[in-house]
Amino acid sequence: MIPLPYRDENPASRFPAVTTFLLVVNVVVWLFEVAHGVELTTLDYGAIPAWVLHGIRDGQLHLFGGTVLLHQEVPPPFTVLTSMFLHGGWMHLIGNMWFLWIFGDNIEDAMGRVRYLIFYFVCGIVAAATQILATPGSTMPMVGASGAIAGVLGGYALLYPRAQVRCLWVLFILVTTITLPAWLLLGMWFVSQFFVAGVSHVATMAHVGGFVAGLLLVKVFARPTGTPSNYN
């Protein structure tokens, strides 16, 4: 089991306003999902790979042994963007927001707020595109901020590989705490995606695509060394 990080020893120089904004938006959207119906909302606003590729907005979905007649509220490919703020359950939301809060502040600090927000969306779009191309015939709605957050993790692993991350590690009935360098923890997380692929409904290729995008793009978006802290 991959250790669960609970904080890093890498303080940011200022309040992570964009990271906080993204977290709040995801929570507000989740409350909308709960009020509207989680399954219905994911069908309306989730990214369906086969439909995104073919520009389909109306049709039948065969899910879990049943048939659903669906008219999506937004046309593809805009569901790629709306899907980035949807979640399938409380644990899905909490897990994503937990990782965003721990690792997002330093990436925001390194880039400035505007560049960080653009970086987040670009990684999310690349993540969704990777999953869509990997499963072009899938009619399962894809939801979650994890693709974009995977980009944040990839960026963190490259910018702060030696940053120490404190983690909980559950070994059968034993719960202990350990401290790992970011490159090891996040590298373990990345490799683990290839072992859960195909055995769950998790969009693991979105995680892989987002992480790689973060690795490749973080130096492009990071602000020059020595830039004043009020840089946006």
C-alpha positions, -999 to +999 in steps of 0.1 A: +000+000+000+013+035-009+019+056+022-007+083+027+009+118+029-004+142+055+020+171+052+052+182+036+082+200+051+082+226+024+065+258+035+052+282+008+061+319+009+025+331+007-011+320+011-021+295-018-051+315-030-056+296-063-052+262-046-078+273-020-101+286-048-099+253-067-106+233-035-137+255-027-150+252-063-147+214-062-165+212-029-193+235-041-197+215-072-199+183-051-227+198-030-245+205-063-240+169-073-255+157-040-285+180-044-290+172-081-281+135-078-245+123-082-253+097-109-274+121-129-248+149-127-219+126-138-240+115-168-249+151-177-215+167-172-189+138-173-166+132-203-177+101-222-147+091-243-166+077-273-189+107-273-161+132-271-143+117-300-174+116-322-191+148-310-222+130-297-244+147-272-276+125-274-277+087-273-279+055-254-255+044-228-252+008-216-240+010-180-240-018-154-264-040-173-289-013-180-296+012-208-297+050-202-312+075-227-290+106-223-289+142-235-258+158-220-262+194-207-230+206-223-217+195-257-184+177-262-156+185-259-166+210-232-174+180-209-136+176-206-136+208-186-168+202-166-157+167-157-126+181-140-148+194-111-170+164-106-165+134-083-181+101-078-183+101-040-171+117-008-139+096-006-131+105-043-135+142-035-116+141-001-087+121-016-082+145-045-085+176-024-061+162+002-034+158-024-041+192-040-038+209-006-006+192+004+013+197-029-005+225-047+007+254-026+044+250-036+036+247-073+014+278-070+043+295-052+068+285-079+046+297-108+026+326-096-012+324-095-021+330-131+004+306-145-005+280-119-042+281-129-033+277-166-009+249-157-037+231-137-061+233-166-036+223-192-026+192-172-063+183-167-070+185-204-039+164-213-050+139-186-085+136-200-072+134-236-048+105-226-077+086-210-099+092-240-073+080-265-065+050-244-102+040-242-118+054-273-148+031-273-157+037-236-191+050-228-183+052-190-185+089-179-151+101-167-151+125-138-126+138-112-099+164-106-073+137-102-059+142-138-051+178-132-038+171-096-016+144-111+000+172-131+006+191-098+022+159-084+045+155-115+055+192-112+062+188-075+083+157-080+105+175-105+108+209-087+111+195-051+124+159-054+142+161-020+113+177-001+104+156+029+068+143+031+054+129+063+031+100+057+009+074+074+017+039+065-007+011+073+009-024+075-019-049+082-030-038+117+000-016+124-002+021+117+030+040+117+044+073+104+073+076+080+090+105+062+099+100+025+115+122-001+090+135-026+106+118-056+102+084-039+066+089-027+053+104-059+073+079-080+057+051-061+023+067-067+030+070-104+042+034-108+012+021-089-011+034-116+000+007-139-009-020-114-045-009-108-052-003-145-078-026-159-089-039-124-111-009-114-131+019-127-103+044-119-092+064-150-055+055-144-044+066-178-056+101-170-034+100-139-004+089-160-011+115-187-015+143-161+016+133-142+038+132-174+023+166-185+033+180-151+068+167-155+072+182-190+055+215-184+064+226-149+097+242-159+079+261-187+054+276-163+077+281-133+086+317-128+123+328-131+143+324-099+144+355-078+111+369-091+093+389-064+067+370-043+038+393-056+044+380-091+011+367-106 
